[in-house]
Amino acid sequence: MESYLFIGGSRDCLYIPVASDVGVLQLWTDIAGIENYIRETLSVGDVSITVYRHESLTPQHVLDLFVSHYKSCAVNRPGGRHY
C-alpha cells in the first residue's frame, strides 16, 4: 500500500496508506460519523500525484488550497516574497 495525501476534512494534510484501486474512501470520525474522500490525480506536464479530497471540496478548491499553502511557504521563509 502506498500513502496518499488527504485534503480537507478531519484528515487534512495527513498521509494515509490506501490500496491503489480505491476510488472513494469512507473514514470514521469522532464528530461527523463518516467522511468520504474521493481519489483525484493532479498533474503538471507528465508528472502527476494522487490525492484524496474531502467530498465537500471541489477540484477547484483543492487547487486553491495548494496555491495558498505554496504562497504561505514562500512568504514565511527567509527572504521570502510577498504576493
Backbone as JSON Lines, residues from 0, in Angstrom:
{"i":0,"aa":"M","n":[0.84,-1.19,0.0],"ca":[0.0,0.0,0.0],"c":[0.87,1.23,0.0]}
{"i":1,"aa":"E","n":[0.44,2.22,-0.74],"ca":[1.13,3.49,-0.8],"c":[0.38,4.51,0.05]}
{"i":2,"aa":"S","n":[1.1,5.5,0.59],"ca":[0.45,6.56,1.37],"c":[0.08,7.72,0.46]}
{"i":3,"aa":"Y","n":[-1.11,8.27,0.68],"ca":[-1.61,9.37,-0.14],"c":[-1.95,10.56,0.75]}
{"i":4,"aa":"L","n":[-1.79,11.75,0.2],"ca":[-2.13,12.99,0.9],"c":[-3.64,13.15,0.92]}
{"i":5,"aa":"F","n":[-4.18,13.48,2.1],"ca":[-5.61,13.76,2.25],"c":[-5.79,15.26,2.38]}
{"i":6,"aa":"I","n":[-6.79,15.79,1.66],"ca":[-7.02,17.22,1.63],"c":[-8.45,17.49,2.11]}
{"i":7,"aa":"G","n":[-8.56,18.31,3.15],"ca":[-9.86,18.68,3.71],"c":[-10.34,17.7,4.77]}
{"i":8,"aa":"G","n":[-11.42,18.06,5.43],"ca":[-11.99,17.21,6.47],"c":[-11.08,17.07,7.68]}
{"i":9,"aa":"S","n":[-11.35,16.08,8.5],"ca":[-10.57,15.9,9.72],"c":[-9.2,15.28,9.46]}
{"i":10,"aa":"R","n":[-8.95,14.79,8.26],"ca":[-7.66,14.17,7.92],"c":[-6.78,15.09,7.07]}
{"i":11,"aa":"D","n":[-7.11,16.38,7.01],"ca":[-6.39,17.35,6.18],"c":[-4.88,17.31,6.46]}
{"i":12,"aa":"C","n":[-4.1,17.23,5.39],"ca":[-2.63,17.25,5.42],"c":[-1.99,15.97,5.96]}
{"i":13,"aa":"L","n":[-2.76,14.9,6.15],"ca":[-2.19,13.64,6.6],"c":[-1.92,12.74,5.42]}
{"i":14,"aa":"Y","n":[-0.89,11.91,5.56],"ca":[-0.6,10.86,4.58],"c":[-1.07,9.55,5.18]}
{"i":15,"aa":"I","n":[-1.98,8.88,4.48],"ca":[-2.58,7.65,4.99],"c":[-2.4,6.55,3.95]}
{"i":16,"aa":"P","n":[-1.99,5.36,4.35],"ca":[-1.85,4.26,3.39],"c":[-3.22,3.78,2.89]}
{"i":17,"aa":"V","n":[-3.32,3.63,1.57],"ca":[-4.56,3.2,0.93],"c":[-4.2,2.25,-0.21]}
{"i":18,"aa":"A","n":[-5.01,1.23,-0.42],"ca":[-4.81,0.35,-1.57],"c":[-4.95,1.17,-2.85]}
{"i":19,"aa":"S","n":[-4.2,0.81,-3.88],"ca":[-4.13,1.64,-5.09],"c":[-5.4,1.64,-5.94]}
{"i":20,"aa":"D","n":[-6.37,0.79,-5.66],"ca":[-7.57,0.72,-6.5],"c":[-8.82,1.31,-5.84]}
{"i":21,"aa":"V","n":[-8.66,2.05,-4.76],"ca":[-9.81,2.61,-4.03],"c":[-10.15,3.99,-4.57]}
{"i":22,"aa":"G","n":[-11.37,4.14,-5.13],"ca":[-11.8,5.42,-5.7],"c":[-12.42,6.35,-4.69]}
{"i":23,"aa":"V","n":[-13.23,5.81,-3.8],"ca":[-13.86,6.59,-2.72],"c":[-13.57,5.86,-1.42]}
{"i":24,"aa":"L","n":[-13.09,6.61,-0.44],"ca":[-12.72,6.02,0.84],"c":[-13.6,6.63,1.92]}
{"i":25,"aa":"Q","n":[-14.24,5.79,2.72],"ca":[-15.05,6.26,3.84],"c":[-14.27,6.02,5.12]}
{"i":26,"aa":"L","n":[-14.09,7.09,5.9],"ca":[-13.36,7.01,7.16],"c":[-14.22,7.52,8.3]}
{"i":27,"aa":"W","n":[-14.15,6.83,9.43],"ca":[-14.9,7.23,10.62],"c":[-14.26,8.45,11.27]}
{"i":28,"aa":"T","n":[-15.1,9.31,11.83],"ca":[-14.64,10.45,12.61],"c":[-15.35,10.44,13.95]}
{"i":29,"aa":"D","n":[-14.8,11.14,14.91],"ca":[-15.43,11.23,16.22],"c":[-16.68,12.1,16.2]}
{"i":30,"aa":"I","n":[-16.67,13.12,15.34],"ca":[-17.74,14.11,15.35],"c":[-18.82,13.83,14.31]}
{"i":31,"aa":"A","n":[-18.44,13.71,13.05],"ca":[-19.39,13.64,11.95],"c":[-19.87,12.23,11.62]}
{"i":32,"aa":"G","n":[-19.26,11.21,12.18],"ca":[-19.63,9.85,11.83],"c":[-18.73,9.3,10.74]}
{"i":33,"aa":"I","n":[-19.08,9.56,9.48],"ca":[-18.28,9.08,8.35],"c":[-17.96,10.24,7.42]}
{"i":34,"aa":"E","n":[-16.72,10.3,6.96],"ca":[-16.31,11.26,5.94],"c":[-15.93,10.5,4.68]}
{"i":35,"aa":"N","n":[-16.33,11.03,3.54],"ca":[-15.96,10.45,2.25],"c":[-14.82,11.24,1.63]}
{"i":36,"aa":"Y","n":[-13.84,10.51,1.14],"ca":[-12.71,11.11,0.43],"c":[-12.66,10.52,-0.97]}
{"i":37,"aa":"I","n":[-12.49,11.36,-1.96],"ca":[-12.52,10.97,-3.36],"c":[-11.12,11.04,-3.94]}
{"i":38,"aa":"R","n":[-10.73,10.0,-4.64],"ca":[-9.4,9.92,-5.25],"c":[-9.34,10.85,-6.46]}
{"i":39,"aa":"E","n":[-8.3,11.68,-6.52],"ca":[-8.08,12.61,-7.62],"c":[-6.62,12.55,-8.04]}
{"i":40,"aa":"T","n":[-6.36,12.81,-9.29],"ca":[-4.99,12.89,-9.79],"c":[-4.72,14.32,-10.23]}
{"i":41,"aa":"L","n":[-3.66,14.89,-9.69],"ca":[-3.24,16.24,-10.05],"c":[-1.99,16.11,-10.91]}
{"i":42,"aa":"S","n":[-1.95,16.83,-12.03],"ca":[-0.78,16.68,-12.9],"c":[-0.34,18.02,-13.47]}
{"i":43,"aa":"V","n":[0.96,18.09,-13.71],"ca":[1.59,19.21,-14.41],"c":[2.53,18.57,-15.41]}
{"i":44,"aa":"G","n":[2.24,18.77,-16.68],"ca":[3.04,18.1,-17.7],"c":[2.9,16.6,-17.57]}
{"i":45,"aa":"D","n":[4.03,15.9,-17.54],"ca":[3.97,14.45,-17.43],"c":[4.19,13.94,-16.0]}
{"i":46,"aa":"V","n":[4.11,14.85,-15.03],"ca":[4.26,14.48,-13.62],"c":[2.9,14.58,-12.95]}
{"i":47,"aa":"S","n":[2.55,13.54,-12.18],"ca":[1.25,13.58,-11.5],"c":[1.37,12.99,-10.1]}
{"i":48,"aa":"I","n":[0.46,13.43,-9.23],"ca":[0.34,12.85,-7.89],"c":[-1.13,12.52,-7.66]}
{"i":49,"aa":"T","n":[-1.36,11.53,-6.85],"ca":[-2.72,11.15,-6.48],"c":[-2.97,11.59,-5.06]}
{"i":50,"aa":"V","n":[-4.12,12.22,-4.84],"ca":[-4.52,12.69,-3.51],"c":[-5.96,12.23,-3.26]}
{"i":51,"aa":"Y","n":[-6.39,12.34,-2.04],"ca":[-7.78,12.12,-1.69],"c":[-8.34,13.42,-1.15]}
{"i":52,"aa":"R","n":[-9.39,13.92,-1.81],"ca":[-10.02,15.18,-1.38],"c":[-11.32,14.88,-0.65]}
{"i":53,"aa":"H","n":[-11.59,15.68,0.37],"ca":[-12.84,15.55,1.11],"c":[-13.99,15.85,0.16]}
{"i":54,"aa":"E","n":[-15.09,15.14,0.33],"ca":[-16.23,15.3,-0.57],"c":[-16.8,16.73,-0.6]}
{"i":55,"aa":"S","n":[-16.54,17.52,0.43],"ca":[-17.07,18.89,0.47],"c":[-16.26,19.85,-0.41]}
{"i":56,"aa":"L","n":[-15.09,19.41,-0.87],"ca":[-14.23,20.27,-1.69],"c":[-14.36,19.93,-3.17]}
{"i":57,"aa":"T","n":[-14.45,20.95,-3.99],"ca":[-14.41,20.73,-5.43],"c":[-12.95,20.66,-5.86]}
{"i":58,"aa":"P","n":[-12.67,20.14,-7.04],"ca":[-11.28,20.16,-7.53],"c":[-10.69,21.58,-7.54]}
{"i":59,"aa":"Q","n":[-11.5,22.59,-7.85],"ca":[-11.02,23.97,-7.84],"c":[-10.6,24.4,-6.44]}
{"i":60,"aa":"H","n":[-11.36,24.01,-5.42],"ca":[-10.99,24.32,-4.04],"c":[-9.65,23.69,-3.67]}
{"i":61,"aa":"V","n":[-9.43,22.46,-4.14],"ca":[-8.17,21.77,-3.85],"c":[-7.0,22.54,-4.45]}
{"i":62,"aa":"L","n":[-7.13,22.96,-5.71],"ca":[-6.06,23.75,-6.33],"c":[-5.85,25.06,-5.62]}
{"i":63,"aa":"D","n":[-6.93,25.71,-5.2],"ca":[-6.81,26.97,-4.46],"c":[-6.04,26.75,-3.15]}
{"i":64,"aa":"L","n":[-6.31,25.63,-2.47],"ca":[-5.59,25.32,-1.22],"c":[-4.1,25.1,-1.49]}
{"i":65,"aa":"F","n":[-3.78,24.37,-2.56],"ca":[-2.38,24.16,-2.91],"c":[-1.67,25.49,-3.15]}
{"i":66,"aa":"V","n":[-2.31,26.38,-3.9],"ca":[-1.7,27.68,-4.21],"c":[-1.54,28.51,-2.95]}
{"i":67,"aa":"S","n":[-2.56,28.56,-2.09],"ca":[-2.45,29.38,-0.88],"c":[-1.38,28.83,0.07]}
{"i":68,"aa":"H","n":[-1.25,27.51,0.17],"ca":[-0.2,26.93,1.02],"c":[1.19,27.21,0.44]}
{"i":69,"aa":"Y","n":[1.31,27.16,-0.87],"ca":[2.59,27.48,-1.51],"c":[2.97,28.93,-1.25]}
{"i":70,"aa":"K","n":[2.0,29.82,-1.42],"ca":[2.27,31.24,-1.17],"c":[2.68,31.46,0.28]}
{"i":71,"aa":"S","n":[2.01,30.8,1.21],"ca":[2.34,30.93,2.62],"c":[3.76,30.46,2.9]}
{"i":72,"aa":"C","n":[4.16,29.35,2.31],"ca":[5.53,28.84,2.5],"c":[6.55,29.81,1.93]}
{"i":73,"aa":"A","n":[6.25,30.37,0.76],"ca":[7.18,31.29,0.11],"c":[7.35,32.58,0.92]}
{"i":74,"aa":"V","n":[6.26,33.08,1.48],"ca":[6.31,34.33,2.24],"c":[7.03,34.13,3.57]}
{"i":75,"aa":"N","n":[6.84,32.99,4.2],"ca":[7.37,32.76,5.55],"c":[8.81,32.25,5.6]}
{"i":76,"aa":"R","n":[9.41,31.96,4.48],"ca":[10.81,31.53,4.51],"c":[11.71,32.77,4.51]}
{"i":77,"aa":"P","n":[12.93,32.63,4.98],"ca":[13.85,33.79,5.0],"c":[14.04,34.34,3.59]}
{"i":78,"aa":"G","n":[13.87,35.63,3.45],"ca":[13.98,36.28,2.14],"c":[12.8,36.01,1.23]}
{"i":79,"aa":"G","n":[11.7,35.52,1.81],"ca":[10.53,35.16,1.01],"c":[9.88,36.36,0.34]}
{"i":80,"aa":"R","n":[9.18,36.07,-0.74],"ca":[8.49,37.13,-1.48],"c":[7.07,37.27,-0.97]}
{"i":81,"aa":"H","n":[6.57,38.5,-1.03],"ca":[5.19,38.77,-0.64],"c":[4.35,38.9,-1.91]}
{"i":82,"aa":"Y","n":[3.23,38.2,-1.95],"ca":[2.36,38.22,-3.13],"c":[1.24,39.19,-2.93]}
